[in-house]
Amino acid sequence: MDKLQPFAQSVLDAFSKKNQRKLRKLNDAILKESVMNFTIPLYELAVLSYVLSKIVSKPRYISKENEPRMDEITRNLQDIVKNIDLPEKKILIKFKKIDETIFSMEKRDARFLRDLTSKGRLKAAATLYAQGLSLGTASEMTGMNKQDILDYAGRTLMFDRIKEEKTIHERMKLARTLIGG
């Protein structure tokens, strides 16, 4: 989890400054790292960076009435950064607390068929697929349904956006990671 700590700190900094652009760039960087060195906490951080970018871009979420929830998200993010070396299960509990806070914000103003976190998970899974993971691997690693990933990828331009091709070295490293070597 050597990359998790600096990424988590960067997400915290960008969220504290309500910097949507930085959060989206972090999302891209974290997902790129996830392709090569997948861990559940890294994936959760990628999803969170995307969701937080959406939150800071919407006035209804950064309103005065949501200030306590925004502060709670910040405190939980600080807790993740501070305790990054805890066992994976304990870190995931901290991510779950943030998800619950976000869900409580959305409940007050439900505008979408799919909640932000679910949409973030689906987008992250589809991005991993678009970056070169097989559909089955992206589905297995993220827990998302294969058909949902295909549907999402097909409705978006994500394959057009991901322009970087992987070097043979990156492909070999990915293959070794996936087969456990």
N, C-alpha and C positions, 0 to 999 in steps of 0.2 A: 504494500500500500504506500510505497514511497512517493508516488505522484498525487495521492489522494489529499495529503495535507496541504501542499501549495495550491492545488485546485480549489479545495474547500475554503482556504483563506481568501483566494481571489473572488470566489462567489460571494463570500461574506462582504468583502470590500465593495464589490460592484452593487450588491443589493443595498448596502448601507447608503450608497450614493445614488440609489435609484437609477443606475446606468443600464438601460435596456440593451443598448448596443454591445456593451462589454459582456453582459450576461449571455447574449446570443453567441458572441465569439467564443466565450468560455464553453458554451454548450457544444459548439463544433469541435473545439480542441479536446474536450473530455471524451466525446464520442469517438474521435479519431484515436485517442489513447486506448479506449475500450476495445477497439478492434484488435489491437495488438496485445493488450494486457487486461483482459476482461476480469472484473470482480463485481460482485453485486453492489458494494458500496460506491464504486466508481460509476456504475450504471445509474444508481439512485441519484448521485450527484449530478449526472448529466440531465436526468429528468427534472431534477429540482432547478437547475440553472435555466432550463427552458421555461418552466412554469413561473419562476420568479421574474423572468424577462417579460412574460405576459402580464403578470400582476403589476409591475412598476409602469407598464405602458397604459394602464387603464385607470383613469381618474376615480372611478367608483371603488377601486380596491385601495387606493392610497388616500382615501378620504379620512376626515377626522374620526368618523365613527369606527373605522377599521384600524386606527392607530394602535390600540392594545394588541390586536392580532399581528400587526406588522412588527411590533416590538417583541412579541412572543416568537415569531419566526427568527428574528435577529438573535435573540437569546439562545434559541435552540441551535442555530448555525454556529454561534460562538462556542457552544458546548461541544458540538461535533469537532470543530477545529482544535479545541483545547484537549479533547479526549480521543483523538484520532487513533491512538494505539490500543484502545479497548478492543476486546474480541469483536469480530464481525457482527454477531447477534446483537450486542449492546449498541453498536453504531447504528444498525438498522432500526432499532427501537427509537432512536433519536430522529431518524428520517421519518419514521411513522408519525411521530408527534407533530412534525412540520406538516405532513400530509393532512393530518386531522385539523390543524389550524387553518390550512388553506381551504379544506372542504367546508369548514364552518363559515368562512368568508363567502364562499360561493353559494351556500345554502340561503343566505340572506338575499342574494341577487342571482338566482338561477336563470341563465340565458342560453345555456348550451345543452345539447342532447347528451354530450359526454363531458364529464368534469375535467378540469384543467390537468390534473395529475394523470388521469387515464389517457387523455390526449397526448400528454408529454411522453408517457411510456410507449404508446403506439408510434409516435413520431421517432423516438429514439430507436426502437426496434427496426423500423423501416430504414432509418439512416444507417444502422449497422449492416443491414442487408444491402443497401445501395453502395456501401463502402467496401463490399467484397465478401462478407460472410454469406454462407449459404442460407437459404430461407429457413431450412430446418435448424441450423445452428443459431440463427438470430432468434427464432421462435423459442427454442429450448433455453437459451441463455436468459432471455427477458421474460419468459412466461406468457408471451403474447401469442394469440392464435395466428397460424400461418395465413389463413385467408384474410384476416384483418390487416396483416402486414402488407399483403399483396394489394388489397383494395386501397389502402392508404397510399402506398407507393405509386399506384396507378393513377390516383386522383391528383397527385402533386407533380411538381417538376423536379423532385429531389434527385433523380438520376441525372438530369441535366445540370443541376447545381454542383454535384460532386464531380469536379473535373480532374482532380489529382489522380494519377494512376500510381499504383504501388510498384516499387522496384522489386526485382526478383528477391533481394535480401528481405524485404518486408513480407513478401508472400511466403517465403520459407519460414521466417520467424512465426508468422501467423499459423502456418500448417503445423509447426512443432508444438505451438501452444495448444492447438485444438486436439492434437493426438496425444498430448501429455508428455512430449519429449523434450 
